[in-house]
């Protein structure tokens, strides 16, 4: 509410003591006012919601400093009239050691009615997940507050306990025309108030908080790109420099638009021209993407003398694993040619799926990476294990045949979005 112009949060060690609140530390929040029905572009005010008047609101953010690594904390926030939320528990990142996290592709449509079961099933499958990575298109209409309210309600207490690494998709951008037929992409004016994300001064201002790196532990760096930008060169240079500096055992890159497309007639050639060479130069382990509303998982061996027509077998070497996934109910048909036209790069499509909502649980433990994709009913659909020694990686498991491949012709009828 806009009437709440100042507030605070409290944090305490999550000990077994009944009255942890007595040892809590209070931290003042930063507050900013946002007009829900307007956005700003180049200093000009642009109406977002036609024929609709929405109130101004206040967004609050708190930064807790000085926390111990791999430690369980409890926190609560103060709202209107001095009322407090319940206490939530969350664990800080470890310095090193085993971790698991959840990755999901586009939620976008039917977020409260249908995507809610995906995020809840994911939490049931991995209640120890350290964070959730959302690969873009969290909502359908970027600046509609009601859709964001559905996104937060669908996850409910999960959002409050499991940190998020959000990726900006094309549906986090509005198309606006501030003058003389000039159309431009405009990042939702709700993105930055809702997600307090790292700002790297080495990146252009338009991608602050949409391109960033999370150095989670000595074992994992996660690099987030904003693939909505027409010119990817500044981000490519930034990624190149940061991958070169990275000392993490495992490096993951995530962006919304896939390097290797899987949906319909889509293709993102710029990502292969500009981003792929950097991924291969630095032997990036895993690339997590969305956008194409299908499931696709493939492996690439940059050192292969010829394309792997038979696919990858246990024991084979690889460079990078690429995944496209969808967690919401909006579904597309898979490309008729699959990834065959990408074969000259060395990539091979290993598992695909249509007409299904998916979530992925990824575990890292020393020199092993364990990846499992699940359908929303909690059934394992795809499973891979990779071993890494130095920069050399090899396939330990590649379970890709059971259950049967999901297709539109062997699943429930699908009539498109009607939410």
TIMAR-537259 format. One record per residue (C-alpha): residue in one letter; chain; x, y, z. Coordinates in Angstrom, 2 decimals. Layout:
BEGIN
NODE,a,A,X,Y,Z
...
***
This chain:
BEGIN
NODE,x,A,0.00,0.00,0.00
NODE,x,A,1.22,3.49,-0.81
NODE,x,A,0.26,4.60,2.71
NODE,x,A,3.07,2.45,4.13
NODE,x,A,5.96,4.81,3.52
NODE,x,A,8.45,3.15,5.87
NODE,x,A,8.78,-0.32,7.29
NODE,x,A,11.34,-2.84,8.48
NODE,x,A,12.14,-6.53,8.81
NODE,x,A,13.57,-8.65,11.58
NODE,x,A,15.97,-11.57,11.36
NODE,x,A,17.22,-14.11,13.90
NODE,x,A,19.05,-17.41,14.03
NODE,x,A,16.51,-20.20,13.60
NODE,x,A,17.30,-21.95,16.88
NODE,x,A,15.00,-24.45,18.64
NODE,x,A,14.06,-21.73,21.17
NODE,x,A,10.38,-20.82,21.29
NODE,x,A,10.95,-17.05,21.44
NODE,x,A,13.52,-16.47,18.70
NODE,x,A,11.93,-13.04,18.23
NODE,x,A,13.58,-11.86,21.45
NODE,x,A,17.00,-12.20,19.79
NODE,x,A,15.96,-10.69,16.45
NODE,x,A,17.81,-7.89,14.72
NODE,x,A,15.74,-5.14,13.06
NODE,x,A,16.69,-3.70,9.66
NODE,x,A,15.03,-0.72,8.00
NODE,x,A,13.62,-1.25,4.52
NODE,x,A,14.17,0.79,1.39
NODE,x,A,10.87,1.98,-0.05
NODE,x,A,9.87,3.13,-3.52
NODE,x,A,6.53,4.26,-4.92
NODE,x,A,5.24,2.61,-8.11
NODE,x,A,2.24,3.61,-10.24
NODE,x,A,0.69,0.31,-11.25
NODE,x,A,-0.92,1.67,-14.42
NODE,x,A,2.08,3.59,-15.77
NODE,x,A,5.69,2.98,-16.74
NODE,x,A,8.60,5.22,-17.61
NODE,x,A,10.59,5.29,-20.85
NODE,x,A,13.19,7.95,-21.52
NODE,x,A,11.56,10.21,-18.96
NODE,x,A,8.13,9.91,-20.58
NODE,x,A,5.13,8.39,-18.80
NODE,x,A,3.42,5.60,-20.72
NODE,x,A,0.01,4.14,-19.91
NODE,x,A,0.18,0.39,-19.41
NODE,x,A,-3.42,-0.46,-18.56
NODE,x,A,-5.87,1.05,-21.04
NODE,x,A,-9.19,2.26,-19.59
NODE,x,A,-8.07,1.17,-16.14
NODE,x,A,-7.06,3.26,-13.17
NODE,x,A,-4.94,1.45,-10.62
NODE,x,A,-3.58,2.81,-7.36
NODE,x,A,-0.01,3.72,-6.55
NODE,x,A,1.72,1.26,-4.25
NODE,x,A,4.89,1.11,-2.20
NODE,x,A,7.48,-1.65,-2.65
NODE,x,A,9.91,-2.40,0.15
NODE,x,A,13.22,-4.26,0.13
NODE,x,A,15.59,-5.23,2.92
NODE,x,A,19.19,-6.36,2.72
NODE,x,A,20.41,-8.53,5.60
NODE,x,A,24.19,-8.24,5.98
NODE,x,A,26.69,-10.14,8.06
NODE,x,A,25.01,-13.54,7.84
NODE,x,A,26.87,-16.79,8.38
NODE,x,A,27.24,-19.24,5.48
NODE,x,A,25.12,-22.40,5.39
NODE,x,A,23.05,-21.26,8.36
NODE,x,A,19.30,-21.39,8.95
NODE,x,A,17.72,-18.02,9.70
NODE,x,A,14.19,-16.90,10.45
NODE,x,A,12.83,-13.54,9.34
NODE,x,A,9.59,-11.59,9.23
NODE,x,A,8.44,-8.32,7.67
NODE,x,A,6.24,-5.52,8.97
NODE,x,A,3.28,-4.31,6.94
NODE,x,A,0.39,-1.90,7.32
NODE,x,A,-0.50,-0.54,10.76
NODE,x,A,2.52,-2.22,12.31
NODE,x,A,1.26,-5.74,11.69
NODE,x,A,3.89,-8.45,11.23
NODE,x,A,4.00,-11.39,8.86
NODE,x,A,4.60,-14.91,10.10
NODE,x,A,8.22,-16.02,10.54
NODE,x,A,9.83,-17.68,7.52
NODE,x,A,12.96,-19.83,7.56
NODE,x,A,15.65,-19.81,4.88
NODE,x,A,19.19,-21.17,4.71
NODE,x,A,22.17,-19.15,3.47
NODE,x,A,24.49,-20.42,0.76
NODE,x,A,27.33,-22.75,1.80
NODE,x,A,30.96,-21.98,1.12
NODE,x,A,31.17,-25.33,-0.66
NODE,x,A,29.64,-28.77,-0.55
NODE,x,A,26.58,-30.53,-1.97
NODE,x,A,23.61,-28.44,-3.11
NODE,x,A,20.36,-29.00,-4.96
NODE,x,A,18.22,-26.46,-6.78
NODE,x,A,15.08,-26.34,-8.91
NODE,x,A,14.88,-25.00,-12.46
NODE,x,A,11.65,-24.19,-14.29
NODE,x,A,10.84,-22.81,-17.71
NODE,x,A,7.94,-20.51,-18.61
NODE,x,A,5.03,-20.29,-16.18
NODE,x,A,3.31,-17.47,-18.13
NODE,x,A,-0.35,-18.54,-18.41
NODE,x,A,-2.82,-20.03,-15.96
NODE,x,A,-0.28,-19.20,-13.30
NODE,x,A,-2.52,-19.47,-10.24
NODE,x,A,-4.85,-22.16,-11.53
NODE,x,A,-2.38,-24.54,-13.23
NODE,x,A,1.25,-23.48,-12.70
NODE,x,A,0.72,-23.55,-8.93
NODE,x,A,0.74,-27.35,-8.98
NODE,x,A,4.12,-27.36,-10.76
NODE,x,A,5.95,-25.19,-8.25
NODE,x,A,4.35,-27.06,-5.37
NODE,x,A,5.25,-30.43,-6.86
NODE,x,A,8.81,-29.18,-7.35
NODE,x,A,9.04,-28.21,-3.69
NODE,x,A,7.70,-31.62,-2.68
NODE,x,A,10.34,-33.30,-4.84
NODE,x,A,13.20,-31.17,-3.50
NODE,x,A,12.28,-29.57,-0.16
NODE,x,A,16.00,-29.04,0.44
NODE,x,A,16.42,-26.93,-2.73
NODE,x,A,18.69,-23.97,-2.05
NODE,x,A,17.13,-21.79,-4.76
NODE,x,A,14.73,-21.81,-7.69
NODE,x,A,15.79,-20.65,-11.14
NODE,x,A,12.93,-19.29,-13.29
NODE,x,A,14.01,-19.10,-16.96
NODE,x,A,11.77,-16.21,-18.04
NODE,x,A,8.14,-15.49,-18.88
NODE,x,A,7.06,-15.74,-15.28
NODE,x,A,3.83,-13.97,-16.30
NODE,x,A,2.06,-13.24,-19.58
NODE,x,A,1.58,-9.46,-19.45
NODE,x,A,4.63,-7.75,-18.05
NODE,x,A,3.09,-4.87,-16.14
NODE,x,A,-0.20,-6.35,-14.98
NODE,x,A,-0.02,-6.36,-11.20
NODE,x,A,-2.78,-8.98,-10.96
NODE,x,A,-0.68,-11.51,-12.87
NODE,x,A,2.30,-10.95,-10.61
NODE,x,A,-0.02,-11.33,-7.62
NODE,x,A,-1.02,-14.73,-9.04
NODE,x,A,2.65,-15.69,-9.45
NODE,x,A,3.46,-14.90,-5.84
NODE,x,A,0.27,-16.55,-4.56
NODE,x,A,0.89,-19.71,-6.61
NODE,x,A,4.21,-20.22,-4.83
NODE,x,A,2.91,-18.88,-1.53
NODE,x,A,5.32,-19.60,1.34
NODE,x,A,7.77,-21.30,-1.05
NODE,x,A,8.73,-17.91,-2.50
NODE,x,A,9.38,-16.65,1.03
NODE,x,A,11.65,-19.55,1.97
NODE,x,A,13.49,-20.54,-1.22
NODE,x,A,15.48,-17.73,-2.92
NODE,x,A,14.74,-17.07,-6.59
NODE,x,A,17.06,-16.46,-9.53
NODE,x,A,14.66,-14.91,-12.08
NODE,x,A,15.42,-14.48,-15.78
NODE,x,A,13.70,-11.77,-17.81
NODE,x,A,11.72,-13.24,-20.71
NODE,x,A,10.03,-11.45,-23.57
NODE,x,A,6.80,-11.40,-21.54
NODE,x,A,8.59,-9.39,-18.85
NODE,x,A,8.81,-6.63,-21.47
NODE,x,A,6.03,-4.37,-22.76
NODE,x,A,5.79,-3.09,-26.29
NODE,x,A,5.22,0.66,-26.08
NODE,x,A,4.97,3.45,-28.63
NODE,x,A,5.91,6.75,-26.96
NODE,x,A,6.06,8.75,-30.18
NODE,x,A,5.61,8.91,-34.00
NODE,x,A,5.14,5.19,-34.62
NODE,x,A,8.30,4.37,-32.69
NODE,x,A,7.88,1.03,-30.91
NODE,x,A,10.27,-0.04,-28.21
NODE,x,A,10.72,-2.82,-25.68
NODE,x,A,10.17,-1.65,-22.15
NODE,x,A,11.11,-3.78,-19.14
NODE,x,A,8.18,-4.10,-16.77
NODE,x,A,8.21,-1.31,-14.21
NODE,x,A,7.41,-4.02,-11.64
NODE,x,A,10.56,-6.11,-12.29
NODE,x,A,13.13,-4.21,-10.27
NODE,x,A,10.84,-3.32,-7.32
NODE,x,A,9.85,-6.99,-6.96
NODE,x,A,13.30,-8.56,-7.35
NODE,x,A,16.33,-7.00,-5.71
NODE,x,A,19.06,-8.38,-7.97
NODE,x,A,22.80,-7.75,-8.41
NODE,x,A,23.89,-4.71,-10.43
NODE,x,A,27.17,-4.98,-12.33
NODE,x,A,28.52,-1.54,-13.30
NODE,x,A,30.35,-3.19,-16.19
NODE,x,A,27.02,-3.77,-17.95
NODE,x,A,24.86,-1.16,-19.73
NODE,x,A,22.15,0.38,-17.54
NODE,x,A,19.24,-1.18,-19.49
NODE,x,A,20.30,-4.68,-18.37
NODE,x,A,21.01,-3.86,-14.74
NODE,x,A,19.17,-6.52,-12.71
NODE,x,A,18.34,-8.53,-15.84
NODE,x,A,21.95,-9.62,-16.54
NODE,x,A,23.96,-10.58,-13.48
NODE,x,A,26.00,-13.33,-11.85
NODE,x,A,25.25,-15.26,-8.66
NODE,x,A,28.43,-16.69,-7.20
NODE,x,A,26.58,-19.17,-5.06
NODE,x,A,29.52,-21.11,-3.61
NODE,x,A,32.99,-22.30,-4.48
NODE,x,A,31.27,-25.04,-6.48
NODE,x,A,28.77,-23.00,-8.52
NODE,x,A,28.53,-19.75,-10.47
NODE,x,A,25.25,-18.91,-12.24
NODE,x,A,25.39,-16.36,-15.06
NODE,x,A,22.08,-14.74,-16.07
NODE,x,A,21.69,-13.11,-19.49
NODE,x,A,18.94,-10.89,-20.89
NODE,x,A,18.39,-12.37,-24.34
NODE,x,A,15.66,-9.82,-25.14
NODE,x,A,18.25,-7.22,-26.14
NODE,x,A,18.83,-6.58,-29.84
NODE,x,A,22.53,-6.09,-29.28
NODE,x,A,23.97,-8.96,-27.26
NODE,x,A,27.59,-7.90,-27.73
NODE,x,A,27.95,-6.02,-24.40
NODE,x,A,26.59,-9.01,-22.48
NODE,x,A,28.75,-11.39,-24.49
NODE,x,A,31.87,-9.41,-23.59
NODE,x,A,30.79,-9.31,-19.93
NODE,x,A,30.11,-13.06,-19.92
NODE,x,A,33.46,-13.79,-21.56
NODE,x,A,35.33,-11.75,-18.94
NODE,x,A,33.42,-13.19,-15.98
NODE,x,A,33.74,-16.79,-17.13
NODE,x,A,37.46,-16.23,-17.50
NODE,x,A,37.61,-15.02,-13.88
NODE,x,A,35.33,-17.72,-12.50
NODE,x,A,36.96,-20.21,-10.13
NODE,x,A,33.81,-22.25,-9.50
NODE,x,A,33.91,-25.96,-10.22
NODE,x,A,30.59,-25.79,-12.11
NODE,x,A,29.36,-22.90,-14.30
NODE,x,A,25.77,-22.51,-15.44
NODE,x,A,24.44,-19.95,-17.91
NODE,x,A,20.74,-19.18,-18.11
NODE,x,A,18.72,-17.05,-20.52
NODE,x,A,15.20,-17.06,-21.88
NODE,x,A,15.69,-17.60,-25.63
NODE,x,A,17.35,-20.96,-26.41
NODE,x,A,20.61,-21.36,-28.27
NODE,x,A,19.04,-24.40,-29.94
NODE,x,A,15.31,-23.86,-30.46
NODE,x,A,12.74,-26.59,-29.95
NODE,x,A,9.36,-24.96,-30.46
NODE,x,A,7.56,-24.80,-33.82
NODE,x,A,9.44,-22.79,-36.42
NODE,x,A,11.47,-20.75,-33.92
NODE,x,A,15.18,-20.08,-34.19
NODE,x,A,17.58,-17.72,-32.37
NODE,x,A,20.56,-17.51,-34.68
NODE,x,A,22.06,-14.53,-32.84
NODE,x,A,22.45,-16.62,-29.70
NODE,x,A,24.50,-19.17,-31.63
NODE,x,A,26.55,-16.52,-33.40
NODE,x,A,27.27,-14.37,-30.34
NODE,x,A,26.80,-16.48,-27.19
NODE,x,A,27.59,-20.07,-28.21
NODE,x,A,31.30,-19.44,-29.01
NODE,x,A,31.78,-18.04,-25.51
NODE,x,A,30.01,-20.99,-23.89
NODE,x,A,32.30,-23.39,-25.71
NODE,x,A,35.46,-21.33,-25.18
NODE,x,A,34.96,-21.57,-21.43
NODE,x,A,33.58,-25.11,-21.34
NODE,x,A,30.32,-24.00,-19.69
NODE,x,A,28.67,-27.03,-18.13
NODE,x,A,24.96,-26.37,-18.36
NODE,x,A,22.69,-23.90,-20.21
NODE,x,A,19.13,-23.53,-18.87
NODE,x,A,16.48,-21.85,-21.05
NODE,x,A,12.75,-21.45,-21.71
NODE,x,A,10.62,-19.68,-24.34
NODE,x,A,9.77,-22.60,-26.63
NODE,x,A,7.06,-24.26,-24.50
NODE,x,A,8.40,-27.75,-25.12
NODE,x,A,10.89,-29.98,-23.36
NODE,x,A,14.29,-30.48,-24.98
NODE,x,A,17.58,-31.72,-23.59
NODE,x,A,20.69,-32.13,-25.69
NODE,x,A,24.44,-32.63,-25.35
NODE,x,A,27.24,-31.01,-27.29
NODE,x,A,30.79,-32.19,-27.81
NODE,x,A,32.83,-29.36,-29.26
NODE,x,A,35.70,-31.77,-29.94
NODE,x,A,33.68,-34.28,-31.95
NODE,x,A,35.11,-34.91,-35.39
NODE,x,A,31.63,-35.33,-36.84
NODE,x,A,28.04,-34.98,-35.58
NODE,x,A,26.91,-37.77,-33.25
NODE,x,A,24.18,-39.34,-35.31
NODE,x,A,23.66,-42.11,-32.75
NODE,x,A,23.47,-39.79,-29.78
NODE,x,A,25.58,-39.94,-26.63
NODE,x,A,26.34,-43.11,-24.71
NODE,x,A,27.49,-43.59,-21.13
NODE,x,A,31.22,-42.90,-20.97
NODE,x,A,31.20,-40.38,-23.83
NODE,x,A,32.89,-37.02,-23.38
NODE,x,A,30.87,-33.82,-23.69
NODE,x,A,31.31,-30.09,-23.50
NODE,x,A,27.91,-28.60,-22.59
NODE,x,A,24.36,-29.73,-21.83
NODE,x,A,21.49,-27.57,-23.12
NODE,x,A,17.94,-27.68,-21.76
NODE,x,A,14.72,-25.92,-22.83
NODE,x,A,11.74,-26.46,-20.57
NODE,x,A,8.23,-25.24,-19.76
NODE,x,A,6.48,-25.33,-16.39
NODE,x,A,3.17,-23.68,-17.32
NODE,x,A,0.19,-25.00,-19.30
NODE,x,A,0.80,-23.15,-22.59
NODE,x,A,2.26,-25.73,-25.00
NODE,x,A,3.80,-25.71,-28.50
NODE,x,A,4.58,-28.41,-31.03
NODE,x,A,8.19,-29.51,-31.33
NODE,x,A,10.20,-28.45,-34.37
NODE,x,A,9.64,-30.96,-37.17
NODE,x,A,13.37,-31.25,-37.82
NODE,x,A,14.23,-31.46,-34.13
NODE,x,A,17.84,-30.34,-33.72
NODE,x,A,19.06,-32.00,-36.90
NODE,x,A,19.87,-28.67,-38.56
NODE,x,A,22.09,-27.80,-35.58
NODE,x,A,24.16,-30.99,-35.92
NODE,x,A,27.24,-29.23,-37.43
NODE,x,A,27.82,-27.58,-34.03
NODE,x,A,28.24,-31.02,-32.44
NODE,x,A,24.94,-30.93,-30.52
NODE,x,A,22.59,-33.90,-30.36
NODE,x,A,19.01,-33.88,-29.10
NODE,x,A,18.75,-36.62,-26.47
NODE,x,A,15.23,-36.21,-25.03
NODE,x,A,12.18,-34.22,-26.06
NODE,x,A,8.57,-33.76,-24.99
NODE,x,A,5.34,-32.00,-25.86
NODE,x,A,2.10,-31.19,-24.05
NODE,x,A,3.43,-31.42,-20.52
NODE,x,A,4.44,-29.22,-17.61
NODE,x,A,7.93,-29.94,-16.29
NODE,x,A,10.25,-29.01,-13.46
NODE,x,A,13.90,-29.98,-13.04
NODE,x,A,15.92,-30.81,-9.93
NODE,x,A,19.68,-30.37,-10.27
NODE,x,A,22.21,-31.54,-7.73
NODE,x,A,25.91,-30.75,-7.52
NODE,x,A,28.19,-32.78,-5.28
NODE,x,A,31.93,-32.42,-5.86
NODE,x,A,32.77,-33.74,-9.31
NODE,x,A,29.21,-34.99,-10.02
NODE,x,A,26.21,-33.18,-11.48
NODE,x,A,22.86,-34.94,-11.22
NODE,x,A,19.95,-33.73,-13.38
NODE,x,A,16.38,-35.01,-13.34
NODE,x,A,13.38,-33.61,-15.22
NODE,x,A,9.96,-34.42,-13.77
NODE,x,A,6.45,-34.08,-15.06
NODE,x,A,4.06,-32.27,-12.74
NODE,x,A,2.78,-35.55,-11.28
NODE,x,A,6.28,-36.13,-9.87
NODE,x,A,7.31,-38.83,-12.35
NODE,x,A,10.92,-38.73,-13.56
NODE,x,A,10.93,-38.07,-17.31
NODE,x,A,14.63,-37.60,-18.03
NODE,x,A,17.78,-38.26,-16.02
NODE,x,A,21.45,-37.47,-16.60
NODE,x,A,24.58,-37.67,-14.49
NODE,x,A,27.83,-36.00,-15.50
NODE,x,A,31.28,-36.44,-13.98
NODE,x,A,33.82,-33.62,-14.24
NODE,x,A,37.56,-33.99,-13.70
NODE,x,A,39.35,-30.72,-14.35
NODE,x,A,37.81,-29.41,-17.56
NODE,x,A,37.01,-32.88,-18.89
NODE,x,A,33.42,-34.11,-18.57
NODE,x,A,31.94,-37.49,-19.33
NODE,x,A,28.46,-38.98,-19.24
NODE,x,A,27.81,-41.31,-16.31
NODE,x,A,24.05,-41.87,-16.84
NODE,x,A,21.72,-40.99,-19.67
NODE,x,A,18.24,-42.37,-18.89
NODE,x,A,16.15,-40.96,-21.74
NODE,x,A,13.76,-43.68,-22.90
NODE,x,A,11.30,-44.20,-20.03
NODE,x,A,8.52,-43.12,-19.80
NODE,x,A,7.54,-42.91,-23.51
NODE,x,A,8.17,-39.61,-25.26
NODE,x,A,5.28,-37.22,-24.70
NODE,x,A,3.55,-36.15,-27.91
NODE,x,A,0.35,-34.31,-28.68
NODE,x,A,-1.01,-37.49,-30.24
NODE,x,A,-0.47,-39.70,-27.17
NODE,x,A,-1.63,-37.31,-24.43
NODE,x,A,-4.87,-35.58,-23.45
NODE,x,A,-6.31,-33.25,-26.13
NODE,x,A,-4.90,-29.74,-26.10
NODE,x,A,-6.91,-26.79,-27.39
NODE,x,A,-4.56,-23.93,-26.57
NODE,x,A,-4.72,-21.35,-23.75
NODE,x,A,-8.14,-20.80,-22.25
NODE,x,A,-7.45,-19.59,-18.75
***
